[in-house]
């Protein structure tokens, strides 16, 4: 799927008469993906990717939503350059050949008007697989003066890195990778 | 008739106990030692950052269930991925030149044969703060690349920004508390290293 084209198309979503879809642009200062993977069953290796760009449409009344995120894998940062260089190689994130990852989701579950779970397709290293992100918290800060409404929260998900072909170091560095997503969006007026 | 242990048996027992209780030094490895932190933002989400440059040594005596250590955290290595925030944090911390914060581990509290918490003092500039880091996991293993024993784990503590002297511009929207998530792995040092 061409993510950029899909994102542009979202702006043209028709407004249903019975509900009001709200479109948010992700705030690059507050939208990052962190990952955690267990190293030798001993300690948790963490890294960051982002800022993440994208937009989210929420229609709580209709119980639906859509989101599209573009993740620039060249921003990968663990805090140790040699490790970053290793992670960028072909048998891990393969950043030269696949500089972007995407998450596109159209299955939203709401509880009491708030998104609690989002399921979509995650593409990493050119491989696509289903991914579900669960909301650990979610909220909104109402618009004030010139500042638009801000909504966001923390989301977590899990992937098996071998599923995407990022297999170096298995099983000493675990297959299971926990994703921790900080995301905040500014409502488009 | 009860036999008294001979002197030689006592000496042997003493030597064995000493060998088991020998303290071992470990040096933190920069690839797997980071002080990460989580900081609530705008009441909505969690901002994550870390100190990239962490060094130090820990002495562990697993048989005697004790330990101590000294860890240095370079203040200017704070890294949230947001340059403006990093600059403000460096200023608030007084991160000039190669200034470091020192975390002195006075005591490792054991549960069973593993450290369950590090009790220590964080000192930087004119400040000092007692911090107990709780172990979420701890393990020792033989690293096949280094061909040495490595011990490490994940440790956590909740801190108040005010106790750290972090009075930031409210426009950054950062709340409380700050949760530290410390990853540490340390390589066994042979005598004299």
Boltz contact constraints between the chains, C-beta under 6 A:
constraints:
  - contact:
      token1: [A, 29]
      token2: [B, 82]
      max_distance: 6.0
  - contact:
      token1: [A, 32]
      token2: [B, 81]
      max_distance: 6.0
  - contact:
      token1: [A, 34]
      token2: [B, 48]
      max_distance: 6.0
  - contact:
      token1: [A, 40]
      token2: [B, 141]
      max_distance: 6.0
  - contact:
      token1: [A, 41]
      token2: [B, 139]
      max_distance: 6.0
  - contact:
      token1: [A, 42]
      token2: [B, 139]
      max_distance: 6.0
  - contact:
      token1: [A, 42]
      token2: [B, 152]
      max_distance: 6.0
  - contact:
      token1: [A, 43]
      token2: [B, 32]
      max_distance: 6.0
  - contact:
      token1: [A, 43]
      token2: [B, 152]
      max_distance: 6.0
  - contact:
      token1: [A, 43]
      token2: [B, 153]
      max_distance: 6.0
  - contact:
      token1: [A, 43]
      token2: [B, 154]
      max_distance: 6.0
  - contact:
      token1: [A, 43]
      token2: [B, 183]
      max_distance: 6.0
  - contact:
      token1: [A, 43]
      token2: [B, 185]
      max_distance: 6.0
  - contact:
      token1: [A, 44]
      token2: [B, 154]
      max_distance: 6.0
  - contact:
      token1: [A, 44]
      token2: [B, 183]
      max_distance: 6.0
  - contact:
      token1: [A, 46]
      token2: [B, 36]
      max_distance: 6.0
  - contact:
      token1: [A, 48]
      token2: [B, 81]
      max_distance: 6.0
  - contact:
      token1: [A, 79]
      token2: [B, 34]
      max_distance: 6.0
  - contact:
      token1: [A, 79]
      token2: [B, 50]
      max_distance: 6.0
  - contact:
      token1: [A, 79]
      token2: [B, 52]
      max_distance: 6.0
  - contact:
      token1: [A, 80]
      token2: [B, 31]
      max_distance: 6.0
  - contact:
      token1: [A, 83]
      token2: [B, 31]
      max_distance: 6.0
  - contact:
      token1: [A, 139]
      token2: [B, 44]
      max_distance: 6.0
  - contact:
      token1: [A, 141]
      token2: [B, 42]
      max_distance: 6.0
  - contact:
      token1: [A, 152]
      token2: [B, 44]
      max_distance: 6.0
  - contact:
      token1: [A, 152]
      token2: [B, 45]
      max_distance: 6.0
  - contact:
      token1: [A, 153]
      token2: [B, 44]
      max_distance: 6.0
  - contact:
      token1: [A, 153]
      token2: [B, 45]
      max_distance: 6.0
  - contact:
      token1: [A, 154]
      token2: [B, 45]
      max_distance: 6.0
  - contact:
      token1: [A, 154]
      token2: [B, 46]
      max_distance: 6.0
  - contact:
      token1: [A, 182]
      token2: [B, 45]
      max_distance: 6.0
  - contact:
      token1: [A, 182]
      token2: [B, 46]
      max_distance: 6.0
  - contact:
      token1: [A, 184]
      token2: [B, 44]
      max_distance: 6.0
  - contact:
      token1: [A, 184]
      token2: [B, 45]
      max_distance: 6.0
